[in-house]
Amino acid sequence: MSFHNPKIFLNFLKSKKASEKNWQKNLSLFQTLDTFPLPDFSNCHLPDGRCSCMTPQGICTTEHYILVTAYCNIKRFQKELKNAQESKGTESQKDSTQKLYDKIKSENVHPSCIMVFDKESHRYLALLELPDQNHVGGITYDGTYIWIAKSTSNCLSMITEKDLNHLVKYLISKKTAPGKMQNIMSADARNQIQHFQKEPVPSAKIDYFQKEIPCDMTASFVTFFSKRIWVGFCAPAGKKGMLCSFQIQKNPQEHKHPFSLIPDRKFKIPAKANGASFYENQADGKSKIYLFLSISGGRKKASDMLIYRIKHAYPLLLHRFTLPPLLEESCIDADILYTLYESSSPAYRDVPGNSCPFPVDVVSMADVKNFL
């Protein structure tokens, strides 16, 4: 079964003229509720050290927070700046490129991270450094656990929302005595207190993830729907991607592998898919299920948000919206659609001669029902 209709896609590509005007028009539709700013990805202070090139990837909501994953893309940034020095340009451009390259050329790769925002005020609360340097292309919440896609190792990681909540509360609270907070945190979470850092936002390391839960596929992104984890594979141009659902199986007797992912359903999806969100609409006593699929065309070409109706287990393409380049994950919570772009990363925004023409440095929010 495939989401891909060759005739529809071919006709669209022939007629498509993705100008900045198109992006602005559709982006305003995707910002019908509000936006909130992302932090400066050229100046992220982790306990591991300052990073000059974080790149946002995944987004999800919990009861209290909006979570955004990001990975260190400093190697690409260094390479692109070096190439820019050798390309055509004015002496002033070359001089500024040289200064920026000299500033970051010796910087090493940092671990990935989760950025925590308050769900109501959208205030940037805390930065949580992850145990490794994975791509962290997606994040989702199942009501108990927070899951992160790790394409580098074909698996997922997870942490309880309860532990993350306790850790964030500790980091942002100046009034809570450490001893009192430690009494309600798990033993593993208590170990993170020693990594506490105040500026510019409170940060700490997370070392107690369940790090390796195999899914036997490249986990480019992840979402949760209908009591299942859905893992997506982002295929290159000319290929078919894949969206697979997994039932979550607990293995209480196994210390090393307390969870397993049991394959359930599988769909083909278009190439360059970076994120998926399901939405169930109850109207007139009937339930309708929709899928929002993010498609990125790279830093220069427009992105697409594809909206499908899942009917009789078959996905029918309803709408296509042209959006700015480098669209990443989306998530849906309480009729609100959140969309995230990676174009605010210095690796795509700050390269002379090869920068994204329309960087988006905010998370946009819209009413899902407007699209249906």
Phi and psi in degrees as a GROMACS rama.xvg file:
@    title "Ramachandran Plot"
@    xaxis  label "Phi"
@    yaxis  label "Psi"
@TYPE xy
-133.981  143.509  SER-2
-78.1519  -14.633  PHE-3
-88.0817  118.425  HIS-4
-106.413  104.923  ASN-5
-55.3519  -39.9116  PRO-6
-67.0014  -44.2413  LYS-7
-61.4229  -45.9037  ILE-8
-67.1997  -40.3266  PHE-9
-64.8494  -46.08  LEU-10
-63.154  -38.1378  ASN-11
-65.8582  -45.2751  PHE-12
-63.1613  -33.5037  LEU-13
-69.3571  -33.7649  LYS-14
-99.3255  -9.35843  SER-15
-72.1404  130.54  LYS-16
-129.61  92.401  LYS-17
-88.694  82.4648  ALA-18
-87.4209  168.843  SER-19
-63.0004  -28.3541  GLU-20
-63.7927  -40.796  LYS-21
-60.4135  -44.7918  ASN-22
-60.9126  -46.0493  TRP-23
-61.4596  -41.9577  GLN-24
-63.5001  -49.4136  LYS-25
-71.934  -34.1636  ASN-26
-63.2101  -36.3152  LEU-27
-64.1418  -32.6573  SER-28
-68.1158  -35.6603  LEU-29
-81.2534  1.56047  PHE-30
-121.315  36.2292  GLN-31
-68.5229  -21.1781  THR-32
-100.906  -54.1035  LEU-33
-177.374  172.18  ASP-34
-136.286  161.353  THR-35
-141.151  147.391  PHE-36
-75.5861  146.789  PRO-37
-87.4645  158.496  LEU-38
-71.2285  172.286  PRO-39
-76.2004  107.755  ASP-40
-75.9156  -3.86981  PHE-41
-92.0543  1.47822  SER-42
-149.611  64.2876  ASN-43
-99.0475  124.191  CYS-44
-99.9411  101.548  HIS-45
-97.7301  158.6  LEU-46
-56.8707  -28.3911  PRO-47
-75.0017  -15.3504  ASP-48
135.299  170.477  GLY-49
-75.8713  133.051  ARG-50
-111.948  132.392  CYS-51
-95.297  0.195832  SER-52
-156.13  69.5195  CYS-53
-80.83  151.105  MET-54
-131.782  115.578  THR-55
-67.936  146.722  PRO-56
-134.371  -61.4671  GLN-57
-116.003  157.125  GLY-58
-144.673  140.563  ILE-59
-154.628  167.779  CYS-60
-118.25  151.037  THR-61
-120.127  -167.169  THR-62
-63.3635  -36.0151  GLU-63
-110.699  -23.2838  HIS-64
-130.302  162.561  TYR-65
-110.303  125.61  ILE-66
-110.828  133.492  LEU-67
-125.379  125.256  VAL-68
-89.5406  153.368  THR-69
-151.585  150.887  ALA-70
-126.365  156.817  TYR-71
-78.5351  121.319  CYS-72
-114.432  31.8453  ASN-73
-65.1397  -33.5983  ILE-74
-64.3071  -42.8635  LYS-75
-64.6642  -43.0657  ARG-76
-59.9528  -44.7086  PHE-77
-61.0802  -44.8653  GLN-78
-64.2012  -42.0926  LYS-79
-68.2737  -38.5324  GLU-80
-67.4221  -37.3147  LEU-81
-64.7981  -41.39  LYS-82
-65.7779  -36.3933  ASN-83
-64.6087  -31.3508  ALA-84
-64.3866  -30.814  GLN-85
-91.5646  -8.10323  GLU-86
-88.7956  172.857  SER-87
-69.8526  147.758  LYS-88
168.933  168.122  GLY-89
-72.985  163.138  THR-90
-63.1705  -34.6723  GLU-91
-64.7819  -42.9986  SER-92
-63.442  -44.301  GLN-93
-63.9995  -37.0491  LYS-94
-66.8445  -44.4251  ASP-95
-67.094  -36.3065  SER-96
-64.166  -42.4757  THR-97
-62.1523  -42.5832  GLN-98
-64.1335  -41.5679  LYS-99
-67.4374  -41.9273  LEU-100
-63.1279  -43.416  TYR-101
-61.0977  -31.5614  ASP-102
-70.7014  -31.5611  LYS-103
-116.108  -2.28777  ILE-104
-62.4944  -26.1609  LYS-105
-100.008  5.19314  SER-106
-75.754  135.446  GLU-107
-91.5031  167.855  ASN-108
-72.5941  134.795  VAL-109
-102.273  162.588  HIS-110
-64.1304  159.894  PRO-111
-73.4945  173.476  SER-112
-152.804  166.881  CYS-113
-117.777  126.955  ILE-114
-99.9098  130.438  MET-115
-110.074  124.695  VAL-116
-119.32  145.108  PHE-117
-67.4956  133.425  ASP-118
-67.8683  -30.6269  LYS-119
-90.9243  -51.7953  GLU-120
-87.5567  -17.8091  SER-121
66.9882  16.7818  HIS-122
-71.3304  138.523  ARG-123
-73.9463  115.218  TYR-124
-99.8919  -46.2762  LEU-125
-159.266  160.117  ALA-126
-123.725  123.712  LEU-127
-112.509  116.643  LEU-128
-82.4504  128.386  GLU-129
-85.0296  166.446  LEU-130
-74.4911  -10.9696  PRO-131
-143.138  -173.201  ASP-132
-112.329  40.2378  GLN-133
-75.663  168.018  ASN-134
-72.381  -23.4554  HIS-135
41.8436  54.8962  VAL-136
-70.3216  -10.5696  GLY-137
-160.446  158.158  GLY-138
-146.228  145.09  ILE-139
-151.285  165.909  THR-140
-131.711  129.45  TYR-141
-102.976  9.12159  ASP-142
102.488  -19.9451  GLY-143
-130.535  -45.0099  THR-144
-115.766  149.208  TYR-145
-103.235  125.16  ILE-146
-110.842  140.091  TRP-147
-125.005  131.009  ILE-148
-77.9106  135.305  ALA-149
-128.879  88.584  LYS-150
-65.7091  -27.8163  SER-151
-62.6128  -31.433  THR-152
-123.128  16.5439  SER-153
52.9095  46.6983  ASN-154
-153.818  178.271  CYS-155
-120.865  154.83  LEU-156
-114.431  159.948  SER-157
-151.593  157.137  MET-158
-146.654  149.779  ILE-159
-72.3295  143.059  THR-160
-63.3583  -31.1604  GLU-161
-63.3487  -45.7389  LYS-162
-65.0829  -42.481  ASP-163
-63.223  -41.4254  LEU-164
-62.2847  -44.5843  ASN-165
-62.9542  -40.623  HIS-166
-66.7551  -43.8515  LEU-167
-63.5992  -43.1532  VAL-168
-60.619  -39.2558  LYS-169
-63.9782  -43.7383  TYR-170
-64.7989  -37.7621  LEU-171
-93.4125  -6.29881  ILE-172
-98.4351  121.694  SER-173
-95.3184  -9.94472  LYS-174
-96.4175  -23.08  LYS-175
-78.0188  126.271  THR-176
-67.6949  134.41  ALA-177
-52.6304  -39.621  PRO-178
-62.455  -39.789  GLY-179
-65.4569  -43.302  LYS-180
-67.6196  -36.5893  MET-181
-62.5809  -30.204  GLN-182
-66.22  -23.818  ASN-183
-106.227  -1.82581  ILE-184
-94.9556  152.436  MET-185
-67.2572  161.938  SER-186
-58.5827  -39.9838  ALA-187
-66.1687  -41.1798  ASP-188
-66.4082  -34.817  ALA-189
-61.0811  -29.8999  ARG-190
-66.4537  -17.5778  ASN-191
-79.3743  -15.3996  GLN-192
-61.1648  -31.8319  ILE-193
-66.2673  -18.7893  GLN-194
-93.426  8.88381  HIS-195
-58.1386  136.061  PHE-196
-140.035  135.771  GLN-197
-89.6672  -36.8745  LYS-198
-111.217  149.393  GLU-199
-77.3236  -21.3392  PRO-200
-126.288  154.915  VAL-201
-58.1268  138.278  PRO-202
-142.002  159.192  SER-203
-160.085  160.455  ALA-204
-87.4189  145.708  LYS-205
-111.149  114.6  ILE-206
-110.999  0.666238  ASP-207
-114.46  28.6547  TYR-208
-65.1596  149.027  PHE-209
-75.7306  102.715  GLN-210
-80.7607  -32.0106  LYS-211
-130.262  99.548  GLU-212
-117.627  98.13  ILE-213
-61.9768  143.086  PRO-214
-125.89  1.14743  CYS-215
56.1099  34.6152  ASP-216
-159.917  161.401  MET-217
-69.76  113.189  THR-218
-88.4423  82.7886  ALA-219
-73.5627  -38.2718  SER-220
-152.946  170.616  PHE-221
-150.93  147.127  VAL-222
-148.435  169.101  THR-223
-125.584  132.555  PHE-224
-161.94  141.822  PHE-225
54.374  45.5092  SER-226
62.8134  23.0649  LYS-227
-132.322  149.368  ARG-228
-88.5827  129.126  ILE-229
-111.139  121.879  TRP-230
-111.725  131.204  VAL-231
-111.801  144.91  GLY-232
-110  123.751  PHE-233
-87.0066  105.673  CYS-234
-86.8434  150.03  ALA-235
-70.1872  168.413  PRO-236
-55.6368  137.976  ALA-237
89.03  -6.26953  GLY-238
-115.258  171.212  LYS-239
-103.774  133.556  LYS-240
-84.0694  -175.832  GLY-241
-144.29  139.945  MET-242
-124.525  116.54  LEU-243
-121.133  138.817  CYS-244
-101.107  148.908  SER-245
-134.596  134.804  PHE-246
-80.3476  142.208  GLN-247
-92.6537  120.386  ILE-248
-113.297  126.673  GLN-249
-88.167  138.17  LYS-250
-122.429  76.8515  ASN-251
-62.1223  -21.4294  PRO-252
-85.6679  -11.438  GLN-253
-106.657  113.853  GLU-254
-70.8226  -42.1044  HIS-255
-73.5161  -33.6169  LYS-256
-129.987  72.9606  HIS-257
-71.1392  -12.2328  PRO-258
-133.883  147.056  PHE-259
-131.537  150.967  SER-260
-108.799  117.969  LEU-261
-100.769  116.685  ILE-262
-56.5245  141.663  PRO-263
-127.57  -72.4278  ASP-264
-122.678  162.014  ARG-265
-148.724  131.1  LYS-266
-129.526  148.022  PHE-267
-85.0029  144.389  LYS-268
-133.842  164.061  ILE-269
-62.8001  161.18  PRO-270
-64.6321  157.374  ALA-271
63.7624  26.1094  LYS-272
-74.8866  130.662  ALA-273
-115.233  -7.23513  ASN-274
-172.986  155.613  GLY-275
-143.837  143.08  ALA-276
-140.442  135.215  SER-277
-99.7752  150.427  PHE-278
-141.254  128.456  TYR-279
-109.953  120.609  GLU-280
-109.267  124.002  ASN-281
-97.8663  112.648  GLN-282
-142.037  133.482  ALA-283
55.7332  35.6065  ASP-284
74.4676  6.70389  GLY-285
-117.681  148.345  LYS-286
-103.054  128.549  SER-287
-120.995  134.588  LYS-288
-111.795  132.573  ILE-289
-124.436  153.848  TYR-290
-124.718  127.306  LEU-291
-103.7  120.535  PHE-292
-119.846  124.677  LEU-293
-90.9746  130.337  SER-294
-124.129  122.429  ILE-295
-104.087  136.195  SER-296
-103.119  12.1131  GLY-297
98.2115  -175.541  GLY-298
-75.1565  -19.9381  ARG-299
-103.434  -29.6798  LYS-300
-96.7353  155.629  LYS-301
-65.8539  152.582  ALA-302
-95.173  168.396  SER-303
-132.718  141.802  ASP-304
-108.954  115.582  MET-305
-99.8013  134.384  LEU-306
-118.71  122.823  ILE-307
-112.96  150.028  TYR-308
-102.458  124.943  ARG-309
-90.4942  106.188  ILE-310
-128.316  124.531  LYS-311
52.494  41.5882  HIS-312
67.2671  8.35858  ALA-313
-115.243  126.305  TYR-314
-82.615  126.316  PRO-315
-112.906  123.311  LEU-316
-70.1498  121.982  LEU-317
-101.932  -48.2729  LEU-318
-140.338  154.087  HIS-319
-135.69  128.395  ARG-320
-118.784  128.317  PHE-321
-83.393  128.303  THR-322
-130.928  170.664  LEU-323
-60.8887  164.022  PRO-324
-60.8777  157.761  PRO-325
65.3552  39.9312  LEU-326
-67.9181  132.565  LEU-327
-110.486  -134.779  GLU-328
-74.0607  161.446  GLU-329
-131.167  166.845  SER-330
-149.574  157.591  CYS-331
-126.47  130.871  ILE-332
-147.385  121.129  ASP-333
52.9922  49.8363  ALA-334
69.668  10.3928  ASP-335
-107.976  127.696  ILE-336
-98.8648  121.494  LEU-337
-104.021  132.056  TYR-338
-124.397  144.13  THR-339
-129.586  140.839  LEU-340
-119.925  151.643  TYR-341
-100.127  6.39935  GLU-342
-71.023  -11.8074  SER-343
-83.1956  -0.251472  SER-344
-72.405  137.371  SER-345
-55.7588  -28.8935  PRO-346
-64.0365  -22.6482  ALA-347
-112.762  -20.2997  TYR-348
-97.7123  -30.6029  ARG-349
-117.022  27.6387  ASP-350
-102.866  109.69  VAL-351
-55.9901  128.254  PRO-352
84.3076  -11.5088  GLY-353
-144.152  40.0795  ASN-354
-93.9874  154.829  SER-355
-63.8989  129.68  CYS-356
-72.375  -13.7968  PRO-357
-146.231  69.4508  PHE-358
-67.9339  139.349  PRO-359
-116.154  113.951  VAL-360
-109.021  29.0444  ASP-361
-133.834  160.699  VAL-362
-93.0758  127.374  VAL-363
-102.162  149.19  SER-364
-128.807  141.333  MET-365
-147.08  159.621  ALA-366
-79.7247  118.186  ASP-367
-56.4824  -38.0737  VAL-368
-64.3799  -20.3547  LYS-369
-65.7479  -20.5558  ASN-370
-95.1312  -3.3343  PHE-371
